[in-house]
């Protein structure tokens, strides 16, 4: 695979055009005519969030994260192994980056997570600690991290995944070393470090009424009765296509009736690959069911998706053969799930018309060993804030240089994406990019796809 980009000017048109009615939307401007999800959620008194990777908060990824969501959760940046990989040595770089991005985009931040059995540094998990030492380590970790972001975070997932599926306490470093009261201690220490942050217990497979969610319910009830600072429960909601629990809204309501907030904290809905229109339709219905349940309960604080694009999803790495779990595909194109979410929040439910944006390939000039080509991307009835075009050469042509686009060629397959300065194609507007290429014998026009 070769990357090809220079800055040359285009020649005059000599040869015809191969045009394609193409895939419509690629990033926020692609649905700019629609009200952003964050504004729809705010109108319903809800928060809509996404987990993010700090290093990706630029370009189209950053544009969507900033435009569509009013809350960010660091996917990994605030976990113990990240912030204190060596005892006493801290790395706050990515966490600080995400907080700064959120502040610049008028977004909340949900801290994730302070106490968990996973993603802890090896110096902690491989150590031999007395109960007193372990308690001191945990208190210091919570106090250090929460104090650093005091006043900057709306909420913390303080304790993550404390229960087994049958409702018993999970055997962990914390439970084994400190007993079940490590949960109350952690909440108390977090509250002392930042009394203004909302404090949550977060778990998975607790979305419906079952043994695990009932154990969580009983814990929260007990903590409330004891006066332990607990503000909410997080339902992770890593769901499987077609399997949204029928008791989801009932379960949200029973926690709300305890006097705590409820947040759906890590929503994704995975499907067996490859995806198809039927699966995407079912996924959209499932997303709508989850959002509808939250909208229906006043103390449901909001919904966070665990990554908004399939290119940033953890699912394929963990669940073999599964994926396509988020509201945007890998090219940042909104899926039916995106429009289902918008519809649940009172917005537009219909995607722009297919073919609203097109790509046209032409040969500008040609000589015995090479030619200059151009691709024009135009929109009517939609808009783009990023674009990518693909084609496959049929006669061995090879691109040697390109301008106004970043192009790669592998064998006969060519992919060209917008440069940093020309991703936006307004409704009624167009952009072009050009390239030089070699040929021998014939130079048939390829079929170009956009998206």
C-alpha positions as CSV (number, residue, x, y, z in Angstrom):
1,X,0.0,0.0,0.0
2,X,1.5,3.3,-1.0
3,X,0.5,6.8,0.1
4,X,0.5,9.4,-2.7
5,X,0.1,13.1,-2.2
6,X,1.6,16.2,-3.9
7,X,0.4,19.6,-4.9
8,X,0.1,20.0,-8.7
9,X,-2.6,21.8,-10.8
10,X,-5.1,20.1,-13.1
11,X,-5.1,20.0,-16.9
12,X,-8.0,20.4,-19.3
13,X,-10.8,17.9,-19.7
14,X,-10.3,15.5,-22.7
15,X,-12.3,12.4,-21.9
16,X,-15.6,11.4,-20.6
17,X,-17.0,10.8,-17.1
18,X,-17.9,7.8,-15.1
19,X,-20.3,8.8,-12.4
20,X,-21.8,7.0,-9.5
21,X,-24.9,7.8,-7.4
22,X,-23.3,7.1,-4.0
23,X,-23.6,6.7,-0.3
24,X,-24.7,9.8,1.3
25,X,-23.3,10.8,4.7
26,X,-19.9,10.6,6.2
27,X,-19.7,12.9,9.2
28,X,-21.5,15.7,11.1
29,X,-22.1,18.0,8.1
30,X,-23.6,15.0,6.3
31,X,-26.6,15.3,8.6
32,X,-26.0,18.9,9.5
33,X,-29.6,19.7,8.5
34,X,-30.7,17.5,11.3
35,X,-30.7,18.7,14.9
36,X,-27.6,17.2,16.6
37,X,-28.3,14.4,19.0
38,X,-27.0,16.4,21.9
39,X,-29.6,19.1,21.3
40,X,-32.4,16.6,21.0
41,X,-31.3,14.9,24.2
42,X,-31.0,18.2,26.1
43,X,-34.5,19.1,25.0
44,X,-35.7,15.9,26.7
45,X,-33.7,16.7,29.8
46,X,-31.2,13.9,29.0
47,X,-27.5,13.5,28.4
48,X,-26.2,11.6,25.4
49,X,-22.6,10.5,25.6
50,X,-19.9,8.5,24.0
51,X,-16.8,6.7,25.1
52,X,-13.8,8.2,23.3
53,X,-10.1,7.5,22.6
54,X,-8.1,10.7,23.2
55,X,-5.6,10.2,20.4
56,X,-8.5,10.1,17.9
57,X,-10.1,13.4,18.9
58,X,-9.2,15.1,15.6
59,X,-10.6,15.2,12.1
60,X,-13.9,13.6,11.4
61,X,-13.8,11.6,14.7
62,X,-13.4,14.7,16.7
63,X,-15.9,16.6,14.7
64,X,-18.6,14.0,15.4
65,X,-17.7,13.5,19.0
66,X,-17.9,17.3,19.6
67,X,-21.0,18.0,17.5
68,X,-23.3,15.1,18.4
69,X,-22.7,14.3,22.1
70,X,-22.9,16.4,25.3
71,X,-21.0,13.9,27.5
72,X,-17.7,12.0,27.1
73,X,-16.4,9.0,28.9
74,X,-12.7,8.1,28.6
75,X,-12.6,4.6,27.3
76,X,-9.4,3.7,29.0
77,X,-7.6,6.9,29.9
78,X,-8.7,7.1,33.6
79,X,-8.3,3.4,34.5
80,X,-5.7,2.6,37.1
81,X,-3.2,0.8,34.8
82,X,-3.2,3.9,32.6
83,X,-2.9,6.7,35.2
84,X,-0.4,4.9,37.5
85,X,1.5,2.2,35.6
86,X,4.4,2.4,38.0
87,X,3.7,3.0,41.7
88,X,3.9,6.7,42.4
89,X,4.5,7.6,38.7
90,X,1.4,9.1,37.0
91,X,0.4,9.6,33.4
92,X,-2.6,11.9,33.0
93,X,-1.9,12.9,29.4
94,X,-4.8,11.3,27.7
95,X,-7.3,11.9,30.5
96,X,-6.3,15.6,30.5
97,X,-6.7,15.7,26.7
98,X,-10.3,14.3,26.9
99,X,-11.2,16.7,29.7
100,X,-9.8,19.7,27.7
101,X,-11.7,18.6,24.6
102,X,-14.9,18.3,26.6
103,X,-14.5,21.8,28.1
104,X,-13.8,23.2,24.7
105,X,-17.0,21.7,23.3
106,X,-19.3,22.4,26.3
107,X,-19.5,18.7,27.3
108,X,-19.7,16.8,30.6
109,X,-17.2,14.2,31.4
110,X,-18.0,10.9,33.1
111,X,-15.1,9.4,35.0
112,X,-14.5,5.7,34.4
113,X,-13.5,3.9,36.5
114,X,-11.9,4.0,40.0
115,X,-12.3,0.5,41.5
116,X,-12.4,-2.5,39.2
117,X,-10.9,-6.0,39.1
118,X,-9.5,-5.5,35.6
119,X,-7.0,-3.1,33.9
120,X,-5.0,-2.6,37.1
121,X,-1.3,-2.1,37.1
122,X,0.9,-5.2,37.6
123,X,2.6,-3.7,40.6
124,X,-0.8,-3.7,42.3
125,X,-2.1,-7.0,41.2
126,X,1.2,-8.8,41.8
127,X,1.8,-7.3,45.2
128,X,1.3,-8.9,48.6
129,X,-0.8,-6.6,50.7
130,X,-2.3,-6.6,54.2
131,X,-5.9,-5.4,54.4
132,X,-4.6,-2.1,55.9
133,X,-2.1,-1.6,53.1
134,X,-4.7,-2.4,50.4
135,X,-7.2,0.0,52.0
136,X,-4.6,2.7,52.0
137,X,-3.6,2.1,48.4
138,X,-7.2,2.3,47.3
139,X,-8.0,5.4,49.3
140,X,-4.9,7.1,47.9
141,X,-5.8,6.2,44.3
142,X,-9.3,7.4,44.6
143,X,-8.3,10.6,46.4
144,X,-5.5,11.4,44.0
145,X,-7.5,10.9,40.8
146,X,-10.8,12.4,41.9
147,X,-9.1,15.4,43.5
148,X,-7.2,16.0,40.2
149,X,-10.4,16.4,38.3
150,X,-12.5,18.0,41.1
151,X,-15.1,20.3,39.7
152,X,-14.4,19.2,36.1
153,X,-16.3,15.9,36.0
154,X,-20.1,15.4,36.3
155,X,-20.0,11.8,37.5
156,X,-17.7,8.9,38.4
157,X,-18.2,5.2,37.9
158,X,-16.7,4.6,41.3
159,X,-17.1,0.8,41.6
160,X,-17.3,-1.3,38.4
161,X,-18.7,-4.8,38.1
162,X,-18.8,-5.9,41.7
163,X,-21.3,-8.9,41.2
164,X,-21.3,-12.3,39.7
165,X,-24.2,-13.4,37.4
166,X,-26.0,-15.1,40.3
167,X,-25.9,-12.0,42.5
168,X,-23.0,-13.0,44.7
169,X,-20.0,-10.7,45.1
170,X,-17.3,-11.2,42.5
171,X,-14.1,-12.6,43.9
172,X,-11.6,-9.8,43.3
173,X,-8.5,-8.2,44.9
174,X,-10.9,-5.7,46.6
175,X,-13.5,-8.1,47.9
176,X,-11.0,-10.7,49.0
177,X,-8.8,-8.2,50.7
178,X,-11.4,-5.8,52.2
179,X,-14.7,-7.5,52.2
180,X,-17.9,-6.2,50.6
181,X,-17.6,-2.9,52.5
182,X,-14.9,-1.8,50.0
183,X,-17.8,-0.4,48.0
184,X,-19.0,1.9,50.7
185,X,-15.5,2.9,51.5
186,X,-14.7,3.8,47.9
187,X,-17.9,5.9,47.6
188,X,-17.1,7.7,50.8
189,X,-13.6,8.5,49.7
190,X,-14.7,9.7,46.3
191,X,-17.3,11.9,47.9
192,X,-14.7,13.4,50.2
193,X,-12.5,14.2,47.2
194,X,-15.2,15.9,45.1
195,X,-18.5,16.4,46.9
196,X,-20.0,17.8,43.7
197,X,-19.5,14.7,41.5
198,X,-22.3,12.2,41.1
199,X,-21.2,8.7,42.2
200,X,-22.3,5.5,40.5
201,X,-21.9,1.8,40.8
202,X,-21.7,0.3,37.3
203,X,-22.2,-3.2,36.1
204,X,-23.2,-5.3,33.0
205,X,-26.1,-7.8,32.6
206,X,-28.1,-5.7,35.0
207,X,-30.3,-4.1,32.4
208,X,-33.3,-6.3,33.1
209,X,-34.8,-7.6,36.3
210,X,-32.7,-10.7,37.2
211,X,-30.6,-12.1,40.1
212,X,-27.7,-9.8,39.4
213,X,-29.7,-6.6,39.0
214,X,-31.6,-7.5,42.2
215,X,-28.3,-7.9,44.1
216,X,-27.3,-4.4,42.8
217,X,-30.8,-3.1,43.9
218,X,-30.4,-4.5,47.4
219,X,-26.9,-3.1,47.7
220,X,-28.0,0.4,46.6
221,X,-31.0,0.2,49.0
222,X,-28.6,-0.7,51.9
223,X,-26.1,2.0,51.0
224,X,-28.9,4.6,51.0
225,X,-30.2,3.4,54.3
226,X,-26.7,3.7,55.8
227,X,-26.2,7.2,54.5
228,X,-23.3,6.2,52.2
229,X,-23.0,8.7,49.3
230,X,-24.5,6.9,46.3
231,X,-26.1,9.0,43.5
232,X,-26.8,6.5,40.8
233,X,-26.4,3.1,39.1
234,X,-24.9,2.5,35.7
235,X,-26.4,-0.1,33.4
236,X,-23.6,-0.9,30.9
237,X,-25.9,-2.4,28.2
238,X,-23.5,-4.3,26.1
239,X,-26.3,-6.0,24.3
240,X,-26.8,-8.6,21.5
241,X,-29.0,-8.0,18.5
242,X,-32.7,-8.7,19.3
243,X,-32.0,-9.3,23.0
244,X,-32.9,-6.1,24.7
245,X,-34.5,-7.2,28.1
246,X,-38.2,-6.8,28.1
247,X,-38.0,-5.5,31.7
248,X,-35.5,-2.7,30.9
249,X,-37.8,0.2,31.6
250,X,-39.3,-1.6,34.7
251,X,-35.8,-2.1,36.0
252,X,-34.8,1.5,35.4
253,X,-37.9,2.6,37.2
254,X,-37.3,0.5,40.3
255,X,-33.8,1.9,40.8
256,X,-35.2,5.4,40.3
257,X,-37.8,4.7,43.0
258,X,-34.9,4.1,45.4
259,X,-34.1,7.8,45.0
260,X,-31.0,7.4,42.7
261,X,-30.4,8.3,39.1
262,X,-29.9,5.7,36.4
263,X,-27.6,6.0,33.4
264,X,-27.1,3.6,30.5
265,X,-23.3,3.9,30.5
266,X,-21.8,1.7,27.8
267,X,-24.4,0.9,25.2
268,X,-23.6,-1.1,22.1
269,X,-25.6,-3.7,20.3
270,X,-23.5,-6.3,18.5
271,X,-24.5,-8.5,15.6
272,X,-23.0,-11.5,13.9
273,X,-21.1,-10.4,10.9
274,X,-21.5,-9.6,8.1
275,X,-24.2,-7.0,8.7
276,X,-27.1,-6.7,6.3
277,X,-30.2,-4.5,6.0
278,X,-32.4,-6.8,8.2
279,X,-29.8,-6.8,11.0
280,X,-29.3,-3.1,10.8
281,X,-33.1,-2.6,10.9
282,X,-33.3,-4.8,14.0
283,X,-30.4,-2.9,15.6
284,X,-32.1,0.4,15.0
285,X,-35.3,-1.0,16.7
286,X,-33.1,-2.2,19.6
287,X,-31.4,1.2,20.0
288,X,-34.8,2.9,20.0
289,X,-36.1,0.5,22.7
290,X,-33.2,1.4,25.0
291,X,-33.5,5.2,24.4
292,X,-37.3,5.0,24.7
293,X,-36.9,3.4,28.1
294,X,-34.6,6.1,29.3
295,X,-36.8,8.9,28.0
296,X,-39.8,7.4,29.8
297,X,-38.2,7.5,33.3
298,X,-37.5,10.9,34.6
299,X,-34.6,9.8,36.7
300,X,-32.8,8.2,33.8
301,X,-30.0,10.6,33.4
302,X,-29.0,9.6,29.9
303,X,-27.4,7.1,27.6
304,X,-23.7,6.8,26.6
305,X,-22.7,4.6,23.7
306,X,-19.5,2.7,24.0
307,X,-17.8,4.3,21.0
308,X,-19.9,5.9,18.3
309,X,-18.2,4.4,15.3
310,X,-17.5,0.8,14.4
311,X,-13.9,1.7,13.8
312,X,-13.4,2.5,17.5
313,X,-15.4,-0.4,18.9
314,X,-14.0,-3.1,21.2
315,X,-16.5,-5.8,20.1
316,X,-14.6,-7.4,17.2
317,X,-11.5,-7.9,19.4
318,X,-13.4,-9.6,22.2
319,X,-16.4,-11.3,20.5
320,X,-15.1,-13.3,17.5
321,X,-17.4,-13.0,14.5
322,X,-19.4,-10.1,16.0
323,X,-19.3,-6.3,15.3
324,X,-21.1,-3.4,13.7
325,X,-22.3,-2.5,17.2
326,X,-22.4,1.3,17.1
327,X,-24.5,4.0,15.5
328,X,-21.9,4.9,12.8
329,X,-20.1,2.5,10.5
330,X,-16.3,2.5,10.1
331,X,-16.4,5.3,7.5
332,X,-18.4,7.5,9.9
333,X,-21.6,7.0,8.0
334,X,-24.7,7.1,10.3
335,X,-26.5,3.8,10.3
336,X,-30.2,3.2,10.8
337,X,-29.5,3.1,14.6
338,X,-28.4,6.8,14.4
339,X,-31.8,7.8,13.0
340,X,-33.6,5.6,15.5
341,X,-31.8,7.4,18.4
342,X,-32.7,10.7,16.8
343,X,-36.3,9.6,16.5
344,X,-36.5,8.5,20.1
345,X,-35.3,11.9,21.2
346,X,-37.8,13.7,19.0
347,X,-35.7,14.3,15.9
348,X,-35.5,13.3,12.3
349,X,-35.9,9.6,11.7
350,X,-35.3,9.4,7.9
351,X,-31.8,9.4,6.4
352,X,-31.1,11.7,3.4
353,X,-31.9,10.3,0.0
354,X,-29.5,7.7,-1.5
355,X,-27.6,9.3,-4.3
356,X,-27.7,12.8,-2.9
357,X,-23.9,12.9,-3.3
358,X,-22.1,11.5,-6.3
359,X,-18.5,10.9,-7.5
360,X,-17.5,11.4,-11.2
361,X,-14.2,10.2,-12.6
362,X,-12.7,11.7,-15.8
363,X,-9.4,11.7,-17.7
364,X,-8.1,15.2,-18.2
365,X,-5.2,14.5,-20.5
366,X,-3.4,11.5,-21.8
367,X,-0.1,10.6,-23.5
368,X,1.7,7.4,-24.5
369,X,2.7,6.3,-21.0
370,X,0.5,8.1,-18.7
371,X,-2.5,10.3,-18.0
372,X,-3.9,12.9,-15.6
373,X,-7.2,12.1,-14.0
374,X,-9.8,14.0,-11.9
375,X,-12.6,13.0,-9.6
376,X,-15.4,15.5,-8.8
377,X,-17.6,14.9,-5.7
378,X,-20.9,16.8,-5.7
379,X,-23.9,17.0,-3.4
380,X,-27.5,17.9,-4.0
381,X,-29.9,17.2,-1.1
382,X,-27.2,16.4,1.4
383,X,-23.8,17.5,2.5
384,X,-20.5,15.9,3.5
385,X,-17.8,16.9,6.0
386,X,-15.5,14.1,4.9
387,X,-15.4,11.8,1.9
388,X,-13.7,8.7,0.5
389,X,-13.9,7.3,-3.0
390,X,-12.9,3.9,-4.3
391,X,-12.3,2.3,-7.7
392,X,-10.6,-0.7,-9.2
393,X,-8.6,-0.3,-12.4
394,X,-9.2,-2.8,-15.1
395,X,-6.1,-2.4,-17.3
396,X,-3.1,-2.2,-14.9
397,X,-3.1,1.6,-14.4
398,X,-1.0,2.8,-11.5
399,X,-1.3,6.2,-9.7
400,X,2.0,7.9,-9.4
401,X,1.0,11.1,-7.6
402,X,-2.1,12.8,-6.4
403,X,-3.2,16.3,-5.1
404,X,-6.1,17.6,-3.0
405,X,-6.5,14.0,-1.7
406,X,-4.7,11.3,0.2
407,X,-4.6,8.3,-2.2
408,X,-3.4,4.7,-1.7
409,X,-3.3,1.9,-4.2
410,X,-3.1,-1.8,-3.5
411,X,-3.0,-3.9,-6.6
412,X,-5.8,-2.6,-8.8
413,X,-7.7,-1.1,-5.9
414,X,-7.5,2.6,-5.3
415,X,-8.8,4.6,-2.3
416,X,-8.7,8.3,-2.1
417,X,-9.8,10.4,1.0
418,X,-10.2,14.1,1.5
419,X,-7.2,16.2,2.5
420,X,-7.4,18.0,5.8
421,X,-8.7,21.2,4.1
422,X,-11.3,20.0,1.6
423,X,-13.5,17.4,3.4
424,X,-16.6,19.6,3.4
425,X,-18.9,19.4,0.4
426,X,-21.9,21.6,1.0
427,X,-25.4,20.9,-0.3
428,X,-25.3,22.2,-3.9
429,X,-21.5,22.3,-3.9
430,X,-18.6,20.2,-5.1
431,X,-14.9,19.5,-4.7
432,X,-12.3,17.9,-7.0
433,X,-9.0,16.2,-6.7
434,X,-6.5,15.1,-9.3
435,X,-3.8,12.6,-9.9
436,X,-1.2,11.4,-12.5
437,X,-1.1,7.7,-13.4
438,X,0.7,5.3,-15.8
439,X,-1.1,3.1,-18.4
440,X,-0.2,0.8,-21.2
441,X,-2.4,-0.3,-24.0
442,X,-5.7,0.8,-22.8
443,X,-7.2,3.2,-20.2
444,X,-10.9,2.2,-19.6
445,X,-12.8,4.3,-17.1
446,X,-13.4,2.6,-13.8
447,X,-16.6,2.6,-11.8
448,X,-16.2,4.9,-8.8
449,X,-17.9,4.4,-5.4
450,X,-18.3,7.1,-2.8
451,X,-18.3,6.2,0.9
